[in-house]
């Protein structure tokens, strides 16, 4: 433990260095901010792309088309049966008239083409909403195969090719995201660590003087730890502020963009402080071993 006078010295030394070396402190903080900005930007892009992929998955549904000869009672029994299947979250009945209305909406300005029809050619259907865990091609294929065997069912469609292609894109994105994310993370740590190391080297004489007067390693290390934590928090806050400003501007054009919540922003700033502290401790190890 440190005495009151030692604690006062550590506090003055930790924060006073920002004023004495304000030029170097500003430059090192700016360099850290740029590195952290790249890391936070990549992470935010990953979150948004994953959110888009999840929204596409949530649109996956199974359309069960009912035979024209099926009675109302048979259709009702089919709906009740489908609602009890594992993985089915909800069941919606789409009558022939409802199907025609949806088709008109999809055609938009060209909906007048349907006026030439003498009768409604669209079949009634039962639309199944799937639970997230069952929005996968293999499970959808098994479920669709079982539903096709039911006597009231004419056809089952769920966009199998589209689902398979979506899963392929997600796998490729996940792999690239892991590789690029690792590179960005290591690059940010490398830049921050070397920036902190240069700051420590610039104060090598101070470290040597403190050792000559008998200061312990813990006493020498503490100002750098506090300084690294403060500098890391400032750099992280600057990076997050720049990213928030860019997001606030971009959301005017792309309303679906998401941003970090308060806990994530706070966690990012704390993580930045921790990285800078570890960088300072690692850089000091070289001098304290001499």
C-alpha positions as CSV (number, residue, x, y, z in Angstrom):
1,X,0.0,0.0,0.0
2,X,1.1,3.6,-0.6
3,X,1.2,6.4,1.9
4,X,-1.0,9.5,1.5
5,X,2.0,11.5,0.2
6,X,2.9,8.7,-2.3
7,X,-0.7,8.5,-3.4
8,X,-0.8,12.3,-4.0
9,X,2.4,12.1,-6.0
10,X,1.0,9.3,-8.2
11,X,-2.2,11.2,-8.9
12,X,-0.3,14.4,-9.8
13,X,2.2,12.5,-11.9
14,X,-0.4,10.5,-13.7
15,X,-2.5,13.5,-14.8
16,X,0.3,16.1,-14.8
17,X,2.0,14.3,-17.6
18,X,-0.8,15.1,-20.0
19,X,0.0,18.8,-19.6
20,X,3.8,18.5,-19.6
21,X,3.7,16.3,-22.7
22,X,0.5,17.6,-24.2
23,X,1.8,17.4,-27.7
24,X,2.8,13.8,-27.5
25,X,-0.2,12.9,-25.5
26,X,-2.5,14.5,-28.1
27,X,-0.8,12.7,-30.9
28,X,-0.8,9.3,-29.2
29,X,-4.4,9.7,-28.2
30,X,-5.4,10.6,-31.8
31,X,-3.5,7.6,-33.2
32,X,-5.2,5.3,-30.7
33,X,-8.6,6.8,-31.6
34,X,-8.1,6.1,-35.3
35,X,-7.2,2.5,-34.5
36,X,-10.1,2.0,-32.2
37,X,-12.4,3.7,-34.7
38,X,-11.6,1.1,-37.3
39,X,-12.2,-1.6,-34.8
40,X,-15.5,-0.2,-33.7
41,X,-16.6,0.5,-37.2
42,X,-15.9,-3.1,-38.3
43,X,-17.8,-4.4,-35.3
44,X,-20.8,-2.2,-36.0
45,X,-20.8,-3.3,-39.6
46,X,-20.8,-6.9,-38.5
47,X,-23.7,-6.3,-36.1
48,X,-25.8,-4.6,-38.9
49,X,-25.0,-7.3,-41.5
50,X,-26.0,-10.0,-39.0
51,X,-29.2,-8.1,-38.3
52,X,-30.0,-8.1,-42.0
53,X,-29.3,-11.8,-42.2
54,X,-31.6,-12.4,-39.2
55,X,-34.4,-10.3,-40.9
56,X,-34.1,-12.4,-44.0
57,X,-34.4,-15.6,-42.0
58,X,-37.5,-14.3,-40.2
59,X,-39.2,-14.0,-43.6
60,X,-38.9,-17.7,-44.2
61,X,-42.3,-19.3,-44.3
62,X,-43.8,-22.5,-45.5
63,X,-46.8,-22.2,-47.8
64,X,-49.1,-25.3,-47.8
65,X,-51.5,-25.2,-50.7
66,X,-54.8,-27.0,-50.1
67,X,-56.4,-29.2,-52.7
68,X,-59.5,-27.7,-54.4
69,X,-61.5,-30.8,-53.4
70,X,-60.8,-30.4,-49.7
71,X,-63.8,-29.6,-47.5
72,X,-63.9,-26.8,-44.9
73,X,-63.8,-29.4,-42.2
74,X,-60.7,-31.0,-43.7
75,X,-59.0,-27.7,-44.1
76,X,-59.8,-26.9,-40.4
77,X,-58.3,-30.2,-39.3
78,X,-55.2,-29.6,-41.4
79,X,-54.7,-26.2,-39.8
80,X,-55.0,-27.7,-36.3
81,X,-52.6,-30.5,-37.2
82,X,-50.0,-28.1,-38.7
83,X,-50.2,-25.8,-35.6
84,X,-49.1,-28.7,-33.4
85,X,-46.0,-29.6,-35.5
86,X,-42.6,-29.1,-33.8
87,X,-40.9,-25.8,-34.9
88,X,-44.1,-24.1,-36.1
89,X,-44.6,-20.8,-34.3
90,X,-47.9,-19.7,-36.0
91,X,-50.4,-20.7,-38.6
92,X,-52.3,-18.3,-40.9
93,X,-55.1,-19.4,-43.3
94,X,-55.1,-17.6,-46.7
95,X,-58.4,-18.1,-48.6
96,X,-58.6,-17.9,-52.3
97,X,-59.9,-14.4,-52.2
98,X,-57.2,-13.3,-49.8
99,X,-54.6,-14.9,-52.1
100,X,-56.0,-12.9,-55.0
101,X,-55.9,-9.7,-53.0
102,X,-52.2,-10.3,-52.1
103,X,-51.4,-11.0,-55.7
104,X,-53.0,-7.7,-56.8
105,X,-51.0,-5.9,-54.2
106,X,-47.8,-7.5,-55.4
107,X,-48.6,-6.6,-59.0
108,X,-49.1,-2.9,-58.1
109,X,-49.9,-0.8,-61.2
110,X,-50.2,-3.9,-63.3
111,X,-53.0,-5.4,-61.1
112,X,-55.6,-4.5,-63.8
113,X,-54.4,-7.5,-65.8
114,X,-56.3,-9.7,-63.3
115,X,-59.6,-8.2,-64.3
116,X,-59.7,-10.4,-67.4
117,X,-59.9,-13.6,-65.3
118,X,-63.2,-15.3,-65.4
119,X,-62.5,-17.0,-62.0
120,X,-60.0,-17.0,-59.2
121,X,-57.2,-19.5,-60.2
122,X,-55.3,-19.2,-57.0
123,X,-55.6,-22.0,-54.4
124,X,-56.2,-21.5,-50.7
125,X,-53.2,-22.1,-48.5
126,X,-52.0,-22.4,-44.9
127,X,-49.0,-20.2,-44.1
128,X,-46.6,-21.5,-41.4
129,X,-44.3,-19.2,-39.5
130,X,-41.3,-21.0,-38.2
131,X,-39.4,-20.6,-35.0
132,X,-35.8,-19.3,-35.4
133,X,-34.2,-22.6,-34.6
134,X,-36.2,-24.3,-37.4
135,X,-35.4,-21.7,-40.1
136,X,-32.8,-24.0,-41.6
137,X,-32.9,-25.8,-45.0
138,X,-32.4,-29.3,-43.6
139,X,-35.2,-28.9,-41.0
140,X,-37.5,-27.2,-43.5
141,X,-36.9,-29.9,-46.0
142,X,-37.9,-32.7,-43.5
143,X,-41.0,-30.8,-42.4
144,X,-42.1,-30.0,-46.0
145,X,-41.7,-33.7,-46.9
146,X,-43.9,-34.7,-44.0
147,X,-46.6,-32.1,-44.9
148,X,-46.7,-33.2,-48.5
149,X,-47.9,-36.7,-47.4
150,X,-51.1,-35.3,-45.9
151,X,-54.2,-36.1,-48.1
152,X,-55.5,-32.5,-48.1
153,X,-52.2,-31.0,-49.3
154,X,-51.6,-30.3,-53.0
155,X,-48.2,-28.6,-52.8
156,X,-45.7,-27.2,-50.3
157,X,-43.3,-24.4,-51.0
158,X,-40.8,-22.6,-48.9
159,X,-38.2,-21.3,-51.4
160,X,-35.8,-24.1,-50.8
161,X,-33.2,-22.8,-53.3
162,X,-33.4,-19.3,-51.8
163,X,-33.0,-20.6,-48.3
164,X,-30.0,-22.7,-49.3
165,X,-28.4,-19.8,-51.1
166,X,-29.0,-17.5,-48.0
167,X,-27.3,-20.1,-45.7
168,X,-24.3,-20.3,-48.1
169,X,-23.9,-16.5,-48.1
170,X,-24.2,-16.5,-44.3
171,X,-21.4,-19.2,-44.0
172,X,-19.1,-17.2,-46.3
173,X,-19.8,-14.0,-44.5
174,X,-19.1,-15.6,-41.1
175,X,-15.8,-17.0,-42.3
176,X,-14.7,-13.7,-43.8
177,X,-15.9,-11.8,-40.8
178,X,-13.9,-14.0,-38.5
179,X,-10.7,-13.6,-40.6
180,X,-11.0,-9.8,-41.3
181,X,-12.2,-9.2,-37.7
182,X,-9.1,-11.0,-36.3
183,X,-6.8,-8.9,-38.6
184,X,-8.5,-5.6,-37.6
185,X,-8.3,-6.5,-33.9
186,X,-4.7,-7.5,-34.0
187,X,-3.9,-4.4,-36.0
188,X,-5.6,-2.2,-33.5
189,X,-3.8,-3.9,-30.6
190,X,-0.4,-3.6,-32.4
191,X,-0.9,0.2,-33.1
192,X,-2.1,0.9,-29.5
193,X,0.7,-1.2,-28.0
194,X,3.4,0.5,-30.0
195,X,2.0,3.9,-29.4
196,X,2.0,3.3,-25.6
197,X,5.6,1.9,-25.9
198,X,6.8,5.1,-27.6
199,X,5.2,7.1,-24.8
200,X,7.0,5.0,-22.2
201,X,10.3,5.2,-24.0
202,X,10.0,9.0,-24.1
203,X,10.0,9.0,-20.3
204,X,12.8,6.5,-19.9
205,X,14.9,9.0,-18.0
206,X,12.1,9.5,-15.4
207,X,11.9,5.8,-14.9
208,X,15.6,5.5,-14.4
209,X,15.7,8.4,-11.9
210,X,12.8,6.7,-9.9
211,X,14.7,3.5,-9.8
212,X,17.9,5.2,-8.6
213,X,16.0,6.8,-5.6
214,X,14.7,3.4,-4.6
215,X,11.2,3.4,-6.0
216,X,9.5,0.0,-6.2
217,X,8.4,-1.5,-9.5
218,X,4.7,-1.1,-8.4
219,X,5.3,2.6,-7.6
220,X,7.0,3.2,-10.9
221,X,4.3,1.3,-12.8
222,X,1.2,2.9,-11.2
223,X,1.4,6.4,-13.0
224,X,1.7,4.6,-16.4
225,X,-1.2,2.3,-15.5
226,X,-3.4,5.3,-14.6
227,X,-2.3,7.3,-17.6
228,X,-2.9,4.3,-19.9
229,X,-6.4,3.8,-18.5
230,X,-7.3,7.5,-18.9
231,X,-5.8,7.7,-22.3
232,X,-7.5,4.6,-23.5
233,X,-10.9,5.8,-22.2
234,X,-10.5,9.1,-23.9
235,X,-9.4,7.5,-27.2
236,X,-12.3,5.0,-27.0
237,X,-14.8,7.8,-26.2
238,X,-13.5,9.9,-29.2
239,X,-13.8,6.9,-31.5
240,X,-17.3,6.1,-30.3
241,X,-18.3,9.7,-30.6
242,X,-17.1,9.9,-34.2
243,X,-18.8,6.7,-35.1
244,X,-22.1,7.8,-33.4
245,X,-22.0,11.1,-35.4
246,X,-21.5,9.1,-38.7
247,X,-24.3,6.7,-37.7
248,X,-26.6,9.6,-36.9
249,X,-26.0,11.0,-40.3
250,X,-26.3,7.7,-42.2
251,X,-29.5,6.7,-40.5
252,X,-31.3,9.5,-42.3
253,X,-30.8,7.5,-45.5
254,X,-30.8,3.9,-44.2
255,X,-33.3,3.8,-41.4
256,X,-32.7,0.1,-40.5
257,X,-29.2,0.7,-39.3
258,X,-28.6,-0.2,-35.6
259,X,-26.1,1.2,-33.2
260,X,-24.5,0.1,-29.9
261,X,-26.6,0.4,-26.8
262,X,-25.3,2.1,-23.7
263,X,-23.9,-1.0,-22.1
264,X,-22.0,-1.9,-25.3
265,X,-20.6,1.6,-25.6
266,X,-19.5,1.6,-22.0
267,X,-18.0,-1.9,-22.4
268,X,-16.0,-0.7,-25.5
269,X,-14.6,2.3,-23.6
270,X,-13.6,0.0,-20.7
271,X,-12.0,-2.5,-23.1
272,X,-10.0,0.4,-24.7
273,X,-8.7,1.4,-21.2
274,X,-7.8,-2.2,-20.5
275,X,-5.9,-2.6,-23.8
276,X,-3.9,0.6,-23.1
277,X,-3.1,-0.5,-19.5
278,X,-1.8,-3.9,-20.8
279,X,0.3,-2.0,-23.4
280,X,1.8,0.2,-20.7
281,X,2.5,-2.7,-18.4
282,X,4.1,-4.6,-21.2
283,X,6.3,-1.7,-22.3
284,X,7.4,-1.0,-18.7
285,X,8.5,-4.6,-18.3
286,X,11.5,-4.0,-20.6
287,X,12.7,-1.1,-18.4
288,X,12.0,-2.7,-15.1
289,X,14.0,-5.9,-16.0
290,X,17.1,-3.9,-16.8
